[in-house]
């Protein structure tokens, strides 16, 4: 077999292949099979092209090398996943409080604390399981079956059963089931976009290569997960499972450290600060109590536990999980499957979305947009493979004749694709470039049925054209379609080279793929195509400019994202000019500045981080480039999302703050690496997800600002009582009732709080921005002091009038609850509470009604009175909670009004 040297590729280093290993162990990790001849490959793998492997060989190899599957990350057990829900500083403190109350004999308190902790854990566990189940339903196997020769017979087997040395048949439409060295090929073309990012199919043959050749240039190899688009071949399996090119990328993913989401960082910090403050205060208070002999030690310890329990916002983890879970469900209804809860809000904080071009921003459907002949320039309307569209000269429709008619017919005749209409959609079987000429022919309402094929020469990357001999009536023609720079070499007479060169340059600078057509008449006795047929007599007809059109919804989605301060970055393996033209068309950014993968390779990580924000388009990018690009943005403290569908996107998907995989066209590897899957592959769905993510974050923030004042107020009530050596106004179980039952009930209103009208006009928040800002702390503190002060004053007043401790505690409990109810309407909006938006969230009124019913129960139902140590109160005594609630509401509204005046905000 003659070795083929790809000397025209500048990146190859020509060298002699290494001596072949004739005997011994087969190495799964060998990756230079492209250098080894077909004969030697069969010999090394001890296989036979005609009969394949024997059952004995197959059994030995399967037991030794395992199945042809990618190794999956070890799944967490259900027990571990459940126990993870307890990994929270707030929960730790509650558990300690529960143990202490149990050791002191306060069993009911311990039981209530335990129930609170378990409910929190169950909510998080159940929601994570639901999300995991949803993603598993949309996962698809890359390859299901393979056709092989075994024991001299051709059989179909499960692709996972393939072993080294298996002889595999490949045909158009097949997914390649493993890494295969081609033994013989017939017009074979393979689409490798999922591996290399290039949308064009690659011509494959069995020729041995010389030199160090990249994966994209290994023309005698077919790689796992790629797709055969044309022709057929027989090959031998040389790598399976983790040792395939896909497997290597999959393994690299496992070494990428997943990032914590901004919400997790913020809530962890908040929980940490609350925990430190509570523990420090408790320690100081315990020392104070011992030093001044405030209470007996058991009473003092119970009082401090009461303060700790009251100060902890127990409802926060639960309500946060519910808000996130509802966000997951809302997004699922809009075709976004989220794999873990915190990822919902991450989209709401992203600064950068890095996305592949082919198949994500564009349809991967080539479309002819421009036609150039000797005398005219034409534009073509329509997108994709749908034959809806017309041909114009200027603003006028034209008659299809002359060179225009010839060009369209030549393009349709020198063609291997078929155009079909299935399931309400136009598509092709074959090359996208061929398909767009068939669409153009239908738009022109021309028919090639009258032509009969005599012979054809498929497209070859070395010659860069394809040709076909056809007959029409009594005349024989040679129709040729290919690269302009190649076809012009064959034109000898009556040819304005300068004109055509300028036209080619103009189209190329617009990012269009340029294809030329030519023809000649042939005598009837010419029945076979030889390259020499093109050496003379060829007539150059014209050029076409082809684009891969963007998806219709992409432009609007990008504009919405830009308005929201989110920058879209195109990261693609395509040519810089092609990528730049698409970027301009979809309005990716104002500048659309381009940098290429090789240029990125020359930069150190520090240099790349310093210049990364200057660029909008990364062309000729490799998987390593994509990973470095994501890391560079993250080094600038930018929350980065990455979308993609191919195996080559997977490392960057996992490294990103949130990885977004395509559910329909996406590979298993991409889906596994991602945090979210778009079930409909619709890029515009991301904008909806951004809005939902921002709404979720806003509502979690409102929830925190809502819960903290009452938690602090409860702690203050106990703290002041200890300092004054007064009986405790509230018991631990009463504080847990306020924090868990009432807080979760009222806070549930925030789950359904609609998004603010200007939510998509705001810039993304800073990655390390605290969820609670300085002014929020001011409001939380004064509201907490107000609630605690009112509760203590009323409690002391009632006791001074001879009211029982249980009744006074019940009134105090209701003062705090009513304070929460009124404060709910304060916190729902930054503007006036009483406005046209008052009834925008009807759930708020429903949950208030439910809470009032529960308060009636804890106040008057004997069974609940026994558990929560409450007592019945007279009708007139409800005036205290009602008046206190109105005072809190009025004070906060006055503060909001004054703030709006000083800051200039409209109410």
Residue, then its C-alpha position, 0 to 999 in steps of 0.5 A: x500500500x502506498x503511503x500518502x503524505x499530506x505535505x500540503x498541511x503545514x502542521x505535519x512533520x514528515x517522518x518514517x513510521x516507527x517499527x511495528x510491533x509484530x507480536x506481543x500484547x495489544x496496547x489499547x492506548x496506541x493512537x498512531x494507527x493512521x501510520x500503520x498499513x492495513x495489512x500490518x494493522x490486521x496482523x497486529x490485531x490478529x484479525x482477518x478482513x474476510x472472516x473477522x474474529x472467532x468466538x474464542x478471540x471475542x471471549x478472551x478480548x471481552x474478558x480482558x478489555x471489557x465492554x465498549x462503553x465510556x466509564x461513567x462517574x460513580x453515582x452517589x448513593x441515595x444515602x450519601x445524597x440524603x446525608x449531604x442535605x445535613x451539611x449546613x452550619x445552620x443544621x449543625x447548630x439545630x442538631x446540637x440544640x436537639x441533643x441538648x434539649x433531649x439530654x435535659x428531658x425536654x422531649x417535645x422540644x427535641x422532637x420538634x427540632x428533629x422534625x424541622x431538620x428532617x423536613x429540610x433534608x427531605x425537601x432538598x433530597x426529593x427535589x434533587x432526585x426529581x431533577x436527576x430522573x428528568x435528565x435520565x429520561x432525555x439521555x440517549x445512547x450515542x451508538x446502539x448497534x454495529x454491523x460486524x463480520x464474526x466467524x465469517x458471517x455478517x451480523x448486527x450486534x450491540x455496539x457495547x460488545x465490540x472488541x479490538x480487531x472486530x471487522x465493522x461495516x459502515x454505511x451512510x447514516x451509521x454512527x461510528x461505534x468505536x475508533x476504526x482504522x479504515x481497510x477499504x472505502x467507497x466514496x466514504x465521507x464522515x461528519x466529525x462536528x461532534x469531535x472537531x467542531x467542523x460542520x463539513x464532512x471529511x472524505x475518508x480512505x484507507x491510505x496510510x499516512x506519514x508524519x504526525x497528524x492531528x485527529x481532524x486530519x486522520x483521513x484513514x480513521x473513523x472515530x466513535x460518535x461521528x456519523x457516516x454521511x456518504x458512501x460505505x467502508x469496511x474497517x477494523x476496531x483499534x480502540x474501544x471505550x475510554x481509549x477512543x478519542x471520545x473516551x479521552x475527552x470523557x476522562x479529561x472531564x473527570x479531572x475538571x473541578x466543578x464550581x460552586x454556584x453564586x447562590x450557594x456561595x452567598x447562602x453558605x456565607x450568610x449561614x456561616x456568619x449567622x452561625x458564628x454570631x449565634x455561637x459567640x453570643x451564646x458563649x458570652x451569654x452563658x458566661x454572663x449567666x454563670x458569672x452573675x448567677x442569673x438562673x440555675x444552670x439547667x434553666x440558663x442552658x435551656x434559655x440559651x438554647x431557646x435563644x439559639x433556636x429562635x435566632x436561627x432562620x430554620x425555614x431558610x433552607x426549606x423555603x430556598x429549596x422550594x423556591x429553587x424546585x418550583x424554578x426547576x419545574x417552571x423551566x422544565x415546562x419551557x424545555x430546560x431540564x436542570x440537574x441540580x437546584x442551585x443551577x436554576x439561579x446561576x443563569x440569572x447571574x451569568x455575565x458570559x455565555x460561551x456557545x458553539x456556532x454550528x448547530x447551536x446558533x446556526x441550523x447546520x443547513x447550508x443556504x445559497x444567498x448570492x449568485x454571480x455570473x459574467x453579466x449579473x449579480x443575484x440574491x436568493x431569499x429563504x433559509x435552510x433546505x426549505x424550497x421557499x424563496x425567490x431569486x432577485x436581480x436588484x429588487x426585481x424578480x427575474x426569468x431563469x435563463x442563460x448562465x443563471x439557468x446553467x449554474x443552477x442545473x450544474x450545481x444540482x447535477x454535480x451532486x450526491x445528496x437527496x432532498x426530502x420532506x419528512x415530519x413537516x420539515x425539509x432535510x437532506x441525506x448527504x452533504x450540506x453543500x450539495x443539499x443547498x444546490x438542490x434547494x436552489x434548483x427547486x426555488x428556481x422551479x427547474x427540473x433535472x429529471x430529464x438528465x440521465x447520469x453516465x458517470x460521476x467523480x465524487x468530491x475529493x479534498x485533494x482535487x476540491x471538485x466533483x464532476x458528473x457526466x450527464x445526457x440531455x436528449x442527444x447531447x452529453x455534458x460534463x458538469x463540475x462543481x467545486x472550489x473556485x481557485x481550483x476550477x479557474x485553473x482549467x479555464x483557458x479562453x475568454x476569461x476575465x480572471x481579475x473580475x472573478x477574483x474580485x467577486x470571490x474575494x467579496x463573497x469570502x470577506x462576507x464569511x460566505x463559502x464560495x463554490x464555482x460551477x463549470x461545464x463542457x460538451x462531450x462527445x457521445x463516446x466519452x463514458x468515463x470521467x478522468x481528471x484530464x477531461x477538465x484540462x481543456x474546453x471548460x466553460x466557467x459559468x459562475x459563483x455562489x455564496x453560501x451561508x449556514x443560516x442562524x436559527x430564527x429565534x437566535x437574534x432576538x434571544x441574543x438582543x435580549x441577553x445583551x439588554x440584560x448585560x449578558x455577553x454572548x461569545x462564539x467559540x467555534x472550529x470554523x473559519x474566522x471570516x465565516x464566524x465573523x459574518x454569522x456574528x454580525x448577522x445575529x448581532x452578537x456584539x458591537x465589535x465582533x472582534x475575532x481571535x483564533x485558536x492558534x493565537x490563543x495557544x501562543x498566550x499564557x494563561x495570565x496573558x489570555x485572562x488579561x485580553x479575554x474580554x476584548x474578544x467576541x469570537x474564538x475561531x478555529x478553537x480546539x477543546x483545550x482552547x474552549x476550556x482555557x477560555x472558560x477559565x480565563x473568564x472565571x479568572x476575571x470573576x465573571x460568572x460563565x456559562x457554556x452551551x454545546x452539544x458535541x463531545x468537544x464541548x464537554x470539558x468546558x461545560x463542566x468547568x463553566x459555572x453552569x454548563x448547558x447541553x443540547x438535549x436532541x443533538x447533544x452527546x451523552x458526554x455533553x449531557x453528563x458534563x452539563x448542569x442543564x439540558x435544553x430539551x428542544x435545542x432552542x438557544x432562545x430558551x436560555x433567555x427564558x432561563x436567565x429571566x427565571x433564574x433572576x426571578x428565583x434569586x430575587x425571591x430568595x433574597x426577599x425571603x432571607x430579608x423577610x426571615x431574618x428580622x423575626x429570627x433576630x427579634x426572637x433571639x433579642x426577646x430571649x437575650x433581653x429577658x436573660x439580661x434582666x433576669x425575667x421569665x422567658x416570654x417564649x418557649x423553644x417550641x413556640x420559637x420553632x413554630x414561628x420560624x418553621x410553620x409560620x415562616x414557611x407558610x408565609x414565605x411560600x408566597x415568595x415562591x410565586x412572586x412574579x418577576x419585577x417588570x424591569x428584571x431583564x434590564x438590570x446588569x448581572x450581579x457581581x459573582x461575590x456580591x453578598x446576598x444581603x447588602x449594607x442597607x438591607x442589614x440596617x432594615x433587618x436590624x431596626x425591624x427586628x428591634x421594633x418587633x422585639x420591643x413591641x413583643x417585650x413591652x406587651x408581654x410585660x404589660x400583660x403580666x403586670x395586669x395579672x395575666x397568666x404566663x401561657x396567655x402572655x406568651x400566646x399574645x407575644x407569639x401572635x405579635x411576632x406572627x402578625x408582624x411577619x404578616x404585615x412585613x410580608x407586604x412591605x418586603x414584596x416590592x421596593x415600591x409602595x406596598x399599597x399599589x396596583x401590584x398589591x394583588x399581583x400575587x394571589x398566593x400571598x393572600x391565600x397563605x396569610x389565610x392559612x397562617x391565620x387559621x393555624x394561629x387559631x389552632x395553636x391558640x384555641x385547640x387543647x391538643x396544640x396548647x399542650x404541645x406548644x404551651x399556649x393558652x386561649x386569649x380573649x377576643x379583645x386581646x387580638x387588638x395587641x397583635x393587630x396594632x403591633x403589625x400595623x405599627x411595623x407596616x407603617x414604619x417600614x413604609x415611611x422608611x421606604x418612602x424616605x429612602x426613595x426620596x433620598x435616592x431618587x427612585x420612583x415608588 
